[in-house]
Amino acid sequence: MLNDTITAPDLAWQQEALCAQTGADFFFPEPGSSVREAKRICGLCPTRSACLEFALSNDERFGVWGGLSEKERLALRRAAP
């Protein structure tokens, strides 16, 4: 018999993420605004790799995730085999 249960993604990393303690303003800036502060915070975050993996597998198109901007994630997806 097939298992029809849909497994939710493991989002426990979000509880440890520095962005959860900082606020969304840095990570979802107005168009044309700097993402430098968000990237600095991401660089210190212990869950950065889980965050980036989540963003790439869920095709997050807005904001800074895992230390990468929208354009950087798009370039990474395009470069993937």
C-alpha positions as MATLAB code, in Angstrom:
seq = 'MLNDTITAPDLAWQQEALCAQTGADFFFPEPGSSVREAKRICGLCPTRSACLEFALSNDERFGVWGGLSEKERLALRRAAP';
ca = [
       0.000    0.000    0.000;
       1.274    3.464   -0.858;
       1.840    6.028    1.838;
      -0.405    8.974    0.924;
       0.810   11.141    3.790;
       2.363   14.411    2.695;
       5.402   15.193    4.787;
       5.880   18.821    5.755;
       9.363   20.208    5.185;
      11.607   20.389    8.225;
      11.466   24.050    9.154;
      13.015   23.756   12.622;
      16.028   25.724   11.356;
      13.821   28.827   11.181;
      13.645   28.986   14.983;
      17.445   29.392   15.147;
      17.703   31.767   12.192;
      19.049   35.223   12.994;
      16.542   36.805   10.610;
      13.713   35.578   12.848;
      15.235   37.630   15.651;
      16.022   40.667   13.492;
      12.883   41.398   11.498;
      11.943   41.110    7.852;
      12.785   44.679    6.812;
      16.448   43.864    6.173;
      15.641   40.698    4.232;
      12.824   42.046    2.068;
      13.991   45.584    1.251;
      12.258   47.981   -1.076;
      13.336   47.642   -4.727;
      16.695   49.314   -5.269;
      17.583   49.275   -1.564;
      20.791   47.742   -0.265;
      20.885   44.128    0.895;
      24.308   44.567    2.503;
      23.001   44.442    6.097;
      20.907   41.337    5.382;
      23.931   39.586    3.868;
      26.039   40.543    6.886;
      23.469   39.001    9.238;
      23.220   35.894    7.034;
      26.993   35.528    7.172;
      26.761   35.145   10.959;
      23.751   32.816   10.910;
      24.185   29.150   11.891;
      21.269   28.112    9.644;
      22.424   29.845    6.470;
      22.856   26.666    4.410;
      19.439   25.267    5.432;
      17.884   28.611    4.563;
      19.488   28.704    1.121;
      18.499   25.088    0.448;
      14.903   25.911    1.415;
      14.841   28.986   -0.839;
      16.228   27.096   -3.826;
      13.957   24.072   -3.448;
      10.880   26.276   -2.953;
      11.773   28.754   -5.706;
      11.687   31.762   -3.375;
      11.817   34.747   -5.698;
      11.912   37.642   -3.257;
      14.205   38.721   -0.468;
      17.568   37.584    0.820;
      17.702   33.872    1.691;
      20.818   32.048    2.800;
      22.897   35.135    2.143;
      21.926   35.436   -1.533;
      19.750   38.013   -3.251;
      17.035   37.185   -5.784;
      19.438   37.740   -8.683;
      22.166   35.616   -7.098;
      19.768   32.712   -6.490;
      18.491   32.949  -10.056;
      22.058   32.817  -11.384;
      22.769   29.802   -9.161;
      19.668   27.989  -10.442;
      20.603   28.723  -14.054;
      24.146   27.450  -13.521;
      22.944   24.183  -11.958;
      23.080   21.145  -14.251;
];
